[in-house]
Amino acid sequence: MALVRKEIKICMGSSCFSRGNRQTLQLIQKYLKDHQLERDVILKGNHCFGNCSAGPVVTIGTKVYEQVNQEGILEILDQEFGER
């Protein structure tokens, strides 16, 4: 049975990037490495999701997370991937 890899997309558009997604990206990368999820998760940057007023925006699978900050992303990742 093939493993279905979850996909994280992080907005790297200028509005989200200037409001903290640079640091959020670094936290996601560290989380994936620390939890040995690098092979199970696809991490992609997107130029813009089109809802800048709700940014910073991150999607995981089909879920859209808005107004993501550095404190909130770790909680979101724990919810999505659980403690291993």
PDB file of N, CA, C and O in Angstrom:
ATOM      1  N   MET A   1       0.849  -1.183   0.000  1.00  0.00           N
ATOM      2  CA  MET A   1       0.000   0.000   0.000  1.00  0.00           C
ATOM      3  C   MET A   1       0.890   1.240   0.000  1.00  0.00           C
ATOM      4  O   MET A   1       1.805   1.348   0.816  1.00  0.00           O
ATOM      5  N   ALA A   2       0.631   2.154  -0.891  1.00  0.00           N
ATOM      6  CA  ALA A   2       1.464   3.350  -1.031  1.00  0.00           C
ATOM      7  C   ALA A   2       1.155   4.352   0.077  1.00  0.00           C
ATOM      8  O   ALA A   2       0.002   4.539   0.466  1.00  0.00           O
ATOM      9  N   LEU A   3       2.194   4.980   0.568  1.00  0.00           N
ATOM     10  CA  LEU A   3       2.051   5.997   1.596  1.00  0.00           C
ATOM     11  C   LEU A   3       1.564   7.299   0.961  1.00  0.00           C
ATOM     12  O   LEU A   3       2.139   7.768  -0.021  1.00  0.00           O
ATOM     13  N   VAL A   4       0.514   7.876   1.520  1.00  0.00           N
ATOM     14  CA  VAL A   4       0.018   9.162   1.042  1.00  0.00           C
ATOM     15  C   VAL A   4       0.727  10.239   1.834  1.00  0.00           C
ATOM     16  O   VAL A   4       0.594  10.321   3.055  1.00  0.00           O
ATOM     17  N   ARG A   5       1.476  11.057   1.132  1.00  0.00           N
ATOM     18  CA  ARG A   5       2.238  12.109   1.796  1.00  0.00           C
ATOM     19  C   ARG A   5       1.374  13.345   1.949  1.00  0.00           C
ATOM     20  O   ARG A   5       0.715  13.777   1.004  1.00  0.00           O
ATOM     21  N   LYS A   6       1.383  13.903   3.132  1.00  0.00           N
ATOM     22  CA  LYS A   6       0.654  15.137   3.399  1.00  0.00           C
ATOM     23  C   LYS A   6       1.456  16.304   2.828  1.00  0.00           C
ATOM     24  O   LYS A   6       2.687  16.269   2.802  1.00  0.00           O
ATOM     25  N   GLU A   7       0.756  17.326   2.375  1.00  0.00           N
ATOM     26  CA  GLU A   7       1.417  18.470   1.772  1.00  0.00           C
ATOM     27  C   GLU A   7       1.146  19.736   2.577  1.00  0.00           C
ATOM     28  O   GLU A   7       0.004  20.044   2.919  1.00  0.00           O
ATOM     29  N   ILE A   8       2.216  20.458   2.871  1.00  0.00           N
ATOM     30  CA  ILE A   8       2.112  21.762   3.517  1.00  0.00           C
ATOM     31  C   ILE A   8       2.480  22.802   2.477  1.00  0.00           C
ATOM     32  O   ILE A   8       3.523  22.708   1.830  1.00  0.00           O
ATOM     33  N   LYS A   9       1.610  23.801   2.320  1.00  0.00           N
ATOM     34  CA  LYS A   9       1.913  24.928   1.438  1.00  0.00           C
ATOM     35  C   LYS A   9       1.922  26.188   2.290  1.00  0.00           C
ATOM     36  O   LYS A   9       0.991  26.450   3.051  1.00  0.00           O
ATOM     37  N   ILE A  10       2.975  26.951   2.149  1.00  0.00           N
ATOM     38  CA  ILE A  10       3.104  28.188   2.906  1.00  0.00           C
ATOM     39  C   ILE A  10       3.168  29.350   1.922  1.00  0.00           C
ATOM     40  O   ILE A  10       3.920  29.314   0.948  1.00  0.00           O
ATOM     41  N   CYS A  11       2.375  30.375   2.188  1.00  0.00           N
ATOM     42  CA  CYS A  11       2.355  31.537   1.315  1.00  0.00           C
ATOM     43  C   CYS A  11       3.647  32.327   1.476  1.00  0.00           C
ATOM     44  O   CYS A  11       4.025  32.703   2.585  1.00  0.00           O
ATOM     45  N   MET A  12       4.313  32.570   0.364  1.00  0.00           N
ATOM     46  CA  MET A  12       5.536  33.360   0.377  1.00  0.00           C
ATOM     47  C   MET A  12       5.336  34.691  -0.353  1.00  0.00           C
ATOM     48  O   MET A  12       6.300  35.361  -0.724  1.00  0.00           O
ATOM     49  N   GLY A  13       4.064  35.059  -0.552  1.00  0.00           N
ATOM     50  CA  GLY A  13       3.759  36.363  -1.136  1.00  0.00           C
ATOM     51  C   GLY A  13       4.235  37.467  -0.200  1.00  0.00           C
ATOM     52  O   GLY A  13       4.428  37.234   0.994  1.00  0.00           O
ATOM     53  N   SER A  14       4.423  38.652  -0.733  1.00  0.00           N
ATOM     54  CA  SER A  14       5.053  39.731   0.038  1.00  0.00           C
ATOM     55  C   SER A  14       4.298  40.075   1.319  1.00  0.00           C
ATOM     56  O   SER A  14       4.927  40.375   2.334  1.00  0.00           O
ATOM     57  N   SER A  15       2.976  40.040   1.299  1.00  0.00           N
ATOM     58  CA  SER A  15       2.209  40.388   2.492  1.00  0.00           C
ATOM     59  C   SER A  15       2.419  39.356   3.605  1.00  0.00           C
ATOM     60  O   SER A  15       2.746  39.720   4.735  1.00  0.00           O
ATOM     61  N   CYS A  16       2.234  38.084   3.291  1.00  0.00           N
ATOM     62  CA  CYS A  16       2.425  37.024   4.305  1.00  0.00           C
ATOM     63  C   CYS A  16       3.888  36.933   4.731  1.00  0.00           C
ATOM     64  O   CYS A  16       4.187  36.726   5.907  1.00  0.00           O
ATOM     65  N   PHE A  17       4.786  37.088   3.780  1.00  0.00           N
ATOM     66  CA  PHE A  17       6.213  36.988   4.081  1.00  0.00           C
ATOM     67  C   PHE A  17       6.626  38.094   5.058  1.00  0.00           C
ATOM     68  O   PHE A  17       7.369  37.846   6.008  1.00  0.00           O
ATOM     69  N   SER A  18       6.140  39.314   4.817  1.00  0.00           N
ATOM     70  CA  SER A  18       6.510  40.436   5.684  1.00  0.00           C
ATOM     71  C   SER A  18       5.856  40.342   7.058  1.00  0.00           C
ATOM     72  O   SER A  18       6.330  40.954   8.015  1.00  0.00           O
ATOM     73  N   ARG A  19       4.767  39.575   7.161  1.00  0.00           N
ATOM     74  CA  ARG A  19       4.082  39.410   8.444  1.00  0.00           C
ATOM     75  C   ARG A  19       4.518  38.159   9.203  1.00  0.00           C
ATOM     76  O   ARG A  19       3.880  37.775  10.183  1.00  0.00           O
ATOM     77  N   GLY A  20       5.611  37.516   8.752  1.00  0.00           N
ATOM     78  CA  GLY A  20       6.165  36.461   9.575  1.00  0.00           C
ATOM     79  C   GLY A  20       6.314  35.091   8.962  1.00  0.00           C
ATOM     80  O   GLY A  20       6.824  34.187   9.624  1.00  0.00           O
ATOM     81  N   ASN A  21       5.888  34.894   7.720  1.00  0.00           N
ATOM     82  CA  ASN A  21       5.987  33.549   7.175  1.00  0.00           C
ATOM     83  C   ASN A  21       7.428  33.103   6.919  1.00  0.00           C
ATOM     84  O   ASN A  21       7.669  31.911   6.731  1.00  0.00           O
ATOM     85  N   ARG A  22       8.382  34.019   6.907  1.00  0.00           N
ATOM     86  CA  ARG A  22       9.783  33.610   6.797  1.00  0.00           C
ATOM     87  C   ARG A  22      10.156  32.779   8.033  1.00  0.00           C
ATOM     88  O   ARG A  22      10.732  31.698   7.915  1.00  0.00           O
ATOM     89  N   GLN A  23       9.822  33.300   9.210  1.00  0.00           N
ATOM     90  CA  GLN A  23      10.113  32.586  10.447  1.00  0.00           C
ATOM     91  C   GLN A  23       9.260  31.320  10.576  1.00  0.00           C
ATOM     92  O   GLN A  23       9.729  30.295  11.072  1.00  0.00           O
ATOM     93  N   THR A  24       8.012  31.402  10.129  1.00  0.00           N
ATOM     94  CA  THR A  24       7.129  30.241  10.172  1.00  0.00           C
ATOM     95  C   THR A  24       7.696  29.118   9.308  1.00  0.00           C
ATOM     96  O   THR A  24       7.655  27.954   9.707  1.00  0.00           O
ATOM     97  N   LEU A  25       8.219  29.449   8.137  1.00  0.00           N
ATOM     98  CA  LEU A  25       8.838  28.457   7.266  1.00  0.00           C
ATOM     99  C   LEU A  25       9.993  27.761   7.977  1.00  0.00           C
ATOM    100  O   LEU A  25      10.122  26.539   7.909  1.00  0.00           O
ATOM    101  N   GLN A  26      10.818  28.524   8.648  1.00  0.00           N
ATOM    102  CA  GLN A  26      11.956  27.947   9.374  1.00  0.00           C
ATOM    103  C   GLN A  26      11.483  27.014  10.488  1.00  0.00           C
ATOM    104  O   GLN A  26      12.074  25.956  10.707  1.00  0.00           O
ATOM    105  N   LEU A  27      10.423  27.403  11.188  1.00  0.00           N
ATOM    106  CA  LEU A  27       9.877  26.562  12.250  1.00  0.00           C
ATOM    107  C   LEU A  27       9.295  25.258  11.698  1.00  0.00           C
ATOM    108  O   LEU A  27       9.454  24.199  12.304  1.00  0.00           O
ATOM    109  N   ILE A  28       8.625  25.338  10.551  1.00  0.00           N
ATOM    110  CA  ILE A  28       8.069  24.138   9.927  1.00  0.00           C
ATOM    111  C   ILE A  28       9.201  23.191   9.528  1.00  0.00           C
ATOM    112  O   ILE A  28       9.131  21.989   9.785  1.00  0.00           O
ATOM    113  N   GLN A  29      10.241  23.737   8.902  1.00  0.00           N
ATOM    114  CA  GLN A  29      11.372  22.912   8.490  1.00  0.00           C
ATOM    115  C   GLN A  29      12.018  22.220   9.691  1.00  0.00           C
ATOM    116  O   GLN A  29      12.352  21.037   9.625  1.00  0.00           O
ATOM    117  N   LYS A  30      12.191  22.954  10.774  1.00  0.00           N
ATOM    118  CA  LYS A  30      12.795  22.380  11.983  1.00  0.00           C
ATOM    119  C   LYS A  30      11.876  21.306  12.578  1.00  0.00           C
ATOM    120  O   LYS A  30      12.347  20.242  12.981  1.00  0.00           O
ATOM    121  N   TYR A  31      10.579  21.578  12.631  1.00  0.00           N
ATOM    122  CA  TYR A  31       9.618  20.619  13.169  1.00  0.00           C
ATOM    123  C   TYR A  31       9.662  19.313  12.379  1.00  0.00           C
ATOM    124  O   TYR A  31       9.710  18.230  12.962  1.00  0.00           O
ATOM    125  N   LEU A  32       9.644  19.419  11.056  1.00  0.00           N
ATOM    126  CA  LEU A  32       9.671  18.225  10.218  1.00  0.00           C
ATOM    127  C   LEU A  32      10.949  17.421  10.448  1.00  0.00           C
ATOM    128  O   LEU A  32      10.917  16.192  10.505  1.00  0.00           O
ATOM    129  N   LYS A  33      12.064  18.121  10.579  1.00  0.00           N
ATOM    130  CA  LYS A  33      13.336  17.440  10.825  1.00  0.00           C
ATOM    131  C   LYS A  33      13.350  16.797  12.210  1.00  0.00           C
ATOM    132  O   LYS A  33      13.718  15.631  12.350  1.00  0.00           O
ATOM    133  N   ASP A  34      12.953  17.548  13.228  1.00  0.00           N
ATOM    134  CA  ASP A  34      12.977  17.057  14.612  1.00  0.00           C
ATOM    135  C   ASP A  34      12.059  15.855  14.823  1.00  0.00           C
ATOM    136  O   ASP A  34      12.330  15.008  15.674  1.00  0.00           O
ATOM    137  N   HIS A  35      10.978  15.782  14.052  1.00  0.00           N
ATOM    138  CA  HIS A  35      10.005  14.695  14.205  1.00  0.00           C
ATOM    139  C   HIS A  35      10.146  13.634  13.107  1.00  0.00           C
ATOM    140  O   HIS A  35       9.261  12.798  12.921  1.00  0.00           O
ATOM    141  N   GLN A  36      11.259  13.681  12.389  1.00  0.00           N
ATOM    142  CA  GLN A  36      11.535  12.732  11.304  1.00  0.00           C
ATOM    143  C   GLN A  36      10.364  12.603  10.325  1.00  0.00           C
ATOM    144  O   GLN A  36       9.962  11.498   9.958  1.00  0.00           O
ATOM    145  N   LEU A  37       9.833  13.743   9.915  1.00  0.00           N
ATOM    146  CA  LEU A  37       8.696  13.773   8.995  1.00  0.00           C
ATOM    147  C   LEU A  37       9.091  14.236   7.591  1.00  0.00           C
ATOM    148  O   LEU A  37       8.231  14.382   6.723  1.00  0.00           O
ATOM    149  N   GLU A  38      10.367  14.464   7.368  1.00  0.00           N
ATOM    150  CA  GLU A  38      10.798  15.029   6.091  1.00  0.00           C
ATOM    151  C   GLU A  38      10.435  14.138   4.900  1.00  0.00           C
ATOM    152  O   GLU A  38      10.193  14.646   3.805  1.00  0.00           O
ATOM    153  N   ARG A  39      10.393  12.831   5.095  1.00  0.00           N
ATOM    154  CA  ARG A  39      10.028  11.911   4.003  1.00  0.00           C
ATOM    155  C   ARG A  39       8.517  11.766   3.857  1.00  0.00           C
ATOM    156  O   ARG A  39       8.028  11.365   2.801  1.00  0.00           O
ATOM    157  N   ASP A  40       7.784  12.090   4.909  1.00  0.00           N
ATOM    158  CA  ASP A  40       6.331  11.892   4.905  1.00  0.00           C
ATOM    159  C   ASP A  40       5.546  13.137   4.509  1.00  0.00           C
ATOM    160  O   ASP A  40       4.346  13.059   4.245  1.00  0.00           O
ATOM    161  N   VAL A  41       6.216  14.275   4.466  1.00  0.00           N
ATOM    162  CA  VAL A  41       5.531  15.542   4.231  1.00  0.00           C
ATOM    163  C   VAL A  41       6.215  16.290   3.084  1.00  0.00           C
ATOM    164  O   VAL A  41       7.442  16.380   3.023  1.00  0.00           O
ATOM    165  N   ILE A  42       5.399  16.819   2.187  1.00  0.00           N
ATOM    166  CA  ILE A  42       5.898  17.663   1.102  1.00  0.00           C
ATOM    167  C   ILE A  42       5.689  19.108   1.537  1.00  0.00           C
ATOM    168  O   ILE A  42       4.567  19.505   1.851  1.00  0.00           O
ATOM    169  N   LEU A  43       6.750  19.889   1.558  1.00  0.00           N
ATOM    170  CA  LEU A  43       6.677  21.299   1.940  1.00  0.00           C
ATOM    171  C   LEU A  43       6.921  22.146   0.705  1.00  0.00           C
ATOM    172  O   LEU A  43       7.948  22.016   0.039  1.00  0.00           O
ATOM    173  N   LYS A  44       5.958  23.021   0.403  1.00  0.00           N
ATOM    174  CA  LYS A  44       6.044  23.875  -0.781  1.00  0.00           C
ATOM    175  C   LYS A  44       5.759  25.316  -0.412  1.00  0.00           C
ATOM    176  O   LYS A  44       4.947  25.594   0.470  1.00  0.00           O
ATOM    177  N   GLY A  45       6.429  26.225  -1.087  1.00  0.00           N
ATOM    178  CA  GLY A  45       6.107  27.641  -0.985  1.00  0.00           C
ATOM    179  C   GLY A  45       5.169  28.015  -2.120  1.00  0.00           C
ATOM    180  O   GLY A  45       5.346  27.557  -3.249  1.00  0.00           O
ATOM    181  N   ASN A  46       4.187  28.831  -1.835  1.00  0.00           N
ATOM    182  CA  ASN A  46       3.275  29.355  -2.849  1.00  0.00           C
ATOM    183  C   ASN A  46       3.480  30.850  -2.951  1.00  0.00           C
ATOM    184  O   ASN A  46       3.829  31.505  -1.969  1.00  0.00           O
ATOM    185  N   HIS A  47       3.261  31.393  -4.142  1.00  0.00           N
ATOM    186  CA  HIS A  47       3.426  32.835  -4.291  1.00  0.00           C
ATOM    187  C   HIS A  47       2.338  33.596  -3.546  1.00  0.00           C
ATOM    188  O   HIS A  47       2.638  34.535  -2.810  1.00  0.00           O
ATOM    189  N   CYS A  48       1.091  33.208  -3.725  1.00  0.00           N
ATOM    190  CA  CYS A  48      -0.008  33.905  -3.050  1.00  0.00           C
ATOM    191  C   CYS A  48      -1.253  33.033  -3.100  1.00  0.00           C
ATOM    192  O   CYS A  48      -1.526  32.379  -4.106  1.00  0.00           O
ATOM    193  N   PHE A  49      -2.004  33.030  -2.007  1.00  0.00           N
ATOM    194  CA  PHE A  49      -3.262  32.283  -1.958  1.00  0.00           C
ATOM    195  C   PHE A  49      -4.458  33.183  -2.281  1.00  0.00           C
ATOM    196  O   PHE A  49      -5.578  32.694  -2.430  1.00  0.00           O
ATOM    197  N   GLY A  50      -4.228  34.478  -2.389  1.00  0.00           N
ATOM    198  CA  GLY A  50      -5.292  35.389  -2.770  1.00  0.00           C
ATOM    199  C   GLY A  50      -6.135  35.916  -1.625  1.00  0.00           C
ATOM    200  O   GLY A  50      -7.102  36.639  -1.867  1.00  0.00           O
ATOM    201  N   ASN A  51      -5.804  35.579  -0.382  1.00  0.00           N
ATOM    202  CA  ASN A  51      -6.545  36.134   0.750  1.00  0.00           C
ATOM    203  C   ASN A  51      -5.569  36.799   1.718  1.00  0.00           C
ATOM    204  O   ASN A  51      -5.433  36.407   2.877  1.00  0.00           O
ATOM    205  N   CYS A  52      -4.898  37.823   1.190  1.00  0.00           N
ATOM    206  CA  CYS A  52      -3.835  38.513   1.923  1.00  0.00           C
ATOM    207  C   CYS A  52      -4.319  39.111   3.242  1.00  0.00           C
ATOM    208  O   CYS A  52      -3.566  39.148   4.216  1.00  0.00           O
ATOM    209  N   SER A  53      -5.558  39.576   3.284  1.00  0.00           N
ATOM    210  CA  SER A  53      -6.052  40.197   4.514  1.00  0.00           C
ATOM    211  C   SER A  53      -6.129  39.199   5.668  1.00  0.00           C
ATOM    212  O   SER A  53      -6.154  39.602   6.831  1.00  0.00           O
ATOM    213  N   ALA A  54      -6.168  37.913   5.361  1.00  0.00           N
ATOM    214  CA  ALA A  54      -6.247  36.878   6.390  1.00  0.00           C
ATOM    215  C   ALA A  54      -4.878  36.261   6.682  1.00  0.00           C
ATOM    216  O   ALA A  54      -4.776  35.312   7.459  1.00  0.00           O
ATOM    217  N   GLY A  55      -3.841  36.793   6.067  1.00  0.00           N
ATOM    218  CA  GLY A  55      -2.503  36.197   6.199  1.00  0.00           C
ATOM    219  C   GLY A  55      -1.854  36.496   7.522  1.00  0.00           C
ATOM    220  O   GLY A  55      -2.334  37.317   8.303  1.00  0.00           O
ATOM    221  N   PRO A  56      -0.784  35.833   7.753  1.00  0.00           N
ATOM    222  CA  PRO A  56      -0.100  34.803   6.984  1.00  0.00           C
ATOM    223  C   PRO A  56      -0.919  33.518   6.860  1.00  0.00           C
ATOM    224  O   PRO A  56      -1.616  33.112   7.791  1.00  0.00           O
ATOM    225  N   VAL A  57      -0.817  32.887   5.680  1.00  0.00           N
ATOM    226  CA  VAL A  57      -1.626  31.717   5.361  1.00  0.00           C
ATOM    227  C   VAL A  57      -0.726  30.491   5.164  1.00  0.00           C
ATOM    228  O   VAL A  57       0.328  30.564   4.533  1.00  0.00           O
ATOM    229  N   VAL A  58      -1.178  29.365   5.723  1.00  0.00           N
ATOM    230  CA  VAL A  58      -0.532  28.066   5.542  1.00  0.00           C
ATOM    231  C   VAL A  58      -1.643  27.057   5.297  1.00  0.00           C
ATOM    232  O   VAL A  58      -2.666  27.089   5.981  1.00  0.00           O
ATOM    233  N   THR A  59      -1.458  26.157   4.328  1.00  0.00           N
ATOM    234  CA  THR A  59      -2.410  25.065   4.152  1.00  0.00           C
ATOM    235  C   THR A  59      -1.704  23.744   4.447  1.00  0.00           C
ATOM    236  O   THR A  59      -0.528  23.561   4.136  1.00  0.00           O
ATOM    237  N   ILE A  60      -2.455  22.838   5.052  1.00  0.00           N
ATOM    238  CA  ILE A  60      -1.971  21.481   5.293  1.00  0.00           C
ATOM    239  C   ILE A  60      -3.067  20.562   4.785  1.00  0.00           C
ATOM    240  O   ILE A  60      -4.171  20.524   5.327  1.00  0.00           O
ATOM    241  N   GLY A  61      -2.741  19.819   3.730  1.00  0.00           N
ATOM    242  CA  GLY A  61      -3.771  19.025   3.070  1.00  0.00           C
ATOM    243  C   GLY A  61      -4.819  19.966   2.505  1.00  0.00           C
ATOM    244  O   GLY A  61      -4.498  20.854   1.715  1.00  0.00           O
ATOM    245  N   THR A  62      -6.070  19.778   2.904  1.00  0.00           N
ATOM    246  CA  THR A  62      -7.154  20.636   2.415  1.00  0.00           C
ATOM    247  C   THR A  62      -7.527  21.729   3.414  1.00  0.00           C
ATOM    248  O   THR A  62      -8.389  22.561   3.131  1.00  0.00           O
ATOM    249  N   LYS A  63      -6.884  21.732   4.576  1.00  0.00           N
ATOM    250  CA  LYS A  63      -7.201  22.732   5.601  1.00  0.00           C
ATOM    251  C   LYS A  63      -6.395  24.001   5.375  1.00  0.00           C
ATOM    252  O   LYS A  63      -5.197  23.959   5.096  1.00  0.00           O
ATOM    253  N   VAL A  64      -7.086  25.133   5.502  1.00  0.00           N
ATOM    254  CA  VAL A  64      -6.448  26.439   5.363  1.00  0.00           C
ATOM    255  C   VAL A  64      -6.352  27.072   6.745  1.00  0.00           C
ATOM    256  O   VAL A  64      -7.351  27.198   7.453  1.00  0.00           O
ATOM    257  N   TYR A  65      -5.156  27.462   7.114  1.00  0.00           N
ATOM    258  CA  TYR A  65      -4.923  28.135   8.391  1.00  0.00           C
ATOM    259  C   TYR A  65      -4.566  29.581   8.089  1.00  0.00           C
ATOM    260  O   TYR A  65      -3.664  29.862   7.300  1.00  0.00           O
ATOM    261  N   GLU A  66      -5.288  30.492   8.729  1.00  0.00           N
ATOM    262  CA  GLU A  66      -5.097  31.923   8.496  1.00  0.00           C
ATOM    263  C   GLU A  66      -4.527  32.585   9.741  1.00  0.00           C
ATOM    264  O   GLU A  66      -4.663  32.074  10.853  1.00  0.00           O
ATOM    265  N   GLN A  67      -3.891  33.724   9.535  1.00  0.00           N
ATOM    266  CA  GLN A  67      -3.278  34.518  10.605  1.00  0.00           C
ATOM    267  C   GLN A  67      -2.346  33.653  11.451  1.00  0.00           C
ATOM    268  O   GLN A  67      -2.348  33.717  12.680  1.00  0.00           O
ATOM    269  N   VAL A  68      -1.547  32.840  10.750  1.00  0.00           N
ATOM    270  CA  VAL A  68      -0.608  31.933  11.411  1.00  0.00           C
ATOM    271  C   VAL A  68       0.585  32.725  11.922  1.00  0.00           C
ATOM    272  O   VAL A  68       1.158  33.546  11.206  1.00  0.00           O
ATOM    273  N   ASN A  69       0.950  32.466  13.169  1.00  0.00           N
ATOM    274  CA  ASN A  69       2.142  33.100  13.727  1.00  0.00           C
ATOM    275  C   ASN A  69       3.095  32.024  14.224  1.00  0.00           C
ATOM    276  O   ASN A  69       2.797  30.831  14.158  1.00  0.00           O
ATOM    277  N   GLN A  70       4.229  32.457  14.715  1.00  0.00           N
ATOM    278  CA  GLN A  70       5.258  31.506  15.133  1.00  0.00           C
ATOM    279  C   GLN A  70       4.792  30.629  16.296  1.00  0.00           C
ATOM    280  O   GLN A  70       5.144  29.451  16.351  1.00  0.00           O
ATOM    281  N   GLU A  71       4.018  31.173  17.212  1.00  0.00           N
ATOM    282  CA  GLU A  71       3.526  30.391  18.334  1.00  0.00           C
ATOM    283  C   GLU A  71       2.462  29.392  17.862  1.00  0.00           C
ATOM    284  O   GLU A  71       2.448  28.240  18.297  1.00  0.00           O
ATOM    285  N   GLY A  72       1.598  29.831  16.993  1.00  0.00           N
ATOM    286  CA  GLY A  72       0.482  29.001  16.543  1.00  0.00           C
ATOM    287  C   GLY A  72       0.883  27.863  15.622  1.00  0.00           C
ATOM    288  O   GLY A  72       0.223  26.824  15.612  1.00  0.00           O
ATOM    289  N   ILE A  73       1.953  28.033  14.844  1.00  0.00           N
ATOM    290  CA  ILE A  73       2.299  26.993  13.869  1.00  0.00           C
ATOM    291  C   ILE A  73       2.692  25.691  14.554  1.00  0.00           C
ATOM    292  O   ILE A  73       2.381  24.615  14.045  1.00  0.00           O
ATOM    293  N   LEU A  74       3.360  25.763  15.682  1.00  0.00           N
ATOM    294  CA  LEU A  74       3.760  24.534  16.371  1.00  0.00           C
ATOM    295  C   LEU A  74       2.539  23.772  16.882  1.00  0.00           C
ATOM    296  O   LEU A  74       2.503  22.542  16.830  1.00  0.00           O
ATOM    297  N   GLU A  75       1.553  24.495  17.368  1.00  0.00           N
ATOM    298  CA  GLU A  75       0.300  23.885  17.821  1.00  0.00           C
ATOM    299  C   GLU A  75      -0.429  23.236  16.640  1.00  0.00           C
ATOM    300  O   GLU A  75      -0.943  22.123  16.756  1.00  0.00           O
ATOM    301  N   ILE A  76      -0.467  23.930  15.518  1.00  0.00           N
ATOM    302  CA  ILE A  76      -1.104  23.398  14.307  1.00  0.00           C
ATOM    303  C   ILE A  76      -0.401  22.117  13.859  1.00  0.00           C
ATOM    304  O   ILE A  76      -1.058  21.128  13.535  1.00  0.00           O
ATOM    305  N   LEU A  77       0.927  22.136  13.841  1.00  0.00           N
ATOM    306  CA  LEU A  77       1.679  20.955  13.415  1.00  0.00           C
ATOM    307  C   LEU A  77       1.452  19.779  14.352  1.00  0.00           C
ATOM    308  O   LEU A  77       1.332  18.638  13.904  1.00  0.00           O
ATOM    309  N   ASP A  78       1.393  20.054  15.656  1.00  0.00           N
ATOM    310  CA  ASP A  78       1.103  18.981  16.605  1.00  0.00           C
ATOM    311  C   ASP A  78      -0.296  18.401  16.370  1.00  0.00           C
ATOM    312  O   ASP A  78      -0.487  17.189  16.473  1.00  0.00           O
ATOM    313  N   GLN A  79      -1.271  19.257  16.056  1.00  0.00           N
ATOM    314  CA  GLN A  79      -2.631  18.787  15.773  1.00  0.00           C
ATOM    315  C   GLN A  79      -2.651  17.928  14.519  1.00  0.00           C
ATOM    316  O   GLN A  79      -3.304  16.885  14.484  1.00  0.00           O
ATOM    317  N   GLU A  80      -1.941  18.361  13.499  1.00  0.00           N
ATOM    318  CA  GLU A  80      -1.946  17.668  12.217  1.00  0.00           C
ATOM    319  C   GLU A  80      -1.161  16.357  12.255  1.00  0.00           C
ATOM    320  O   GLU A  80      -1.579  15.356  11.673  1.00  0.00           O
ATOM    321  N   PHE A  81      -0.039  16.373  12.937  1.00  0.00           N
ATOM    322  CA  PHE A  81       0.870  15.226  12.863  1.00  0.00           C
ATOM    323  C   PHE A  81       0.992  14.468  14.173  1.00  0.00           C
ATOM    324  O   PHE A  81       1.575  13.385  14.222  1.00  0.00           O
ATOM    325  N   GLY A  82       0.438  15.043  15.236  1.00  0.00           N
ATOM    326  CA  GLY A  82       0.468  14.377  16.528  1.00  0.00           C
ATOM    327  C   GLY A  82       1.868  14.151  17.048  1.00  0.00           C
ATOM    328  O   GLY A  82       2.854  14.297  16.325  1.00  0.00           O
ATOM    329  N   GLU A  83       1.934  13.801  18.287  1.00  0.00           N
ATOM    330  CA  GLU A  83       3.221  13.482  18.892  1.00  0.00           C
ATOM    331  C   GLU A  83       3.606  12.082  18.454  1.00  0.00           C
ATOM    332  O   GLU A  83       2.807  11.152  18.565  1.00  0.00           O
ATOM    333  N   ARG A  84       4.813  11.930  17.963  1.00  0.00           N
ATOM    334  CA  ARG A  84       5.276  10.622  17.495  1.00  0.00           C
ATOM    335  C   ARG A  84       6.142   9.990  18.530  1.00  0.00           C
ATOM    336  O   ARG A  84       6.635   8.880  18.329  1.00  0.00           O
TER     337      ARG A  84
END
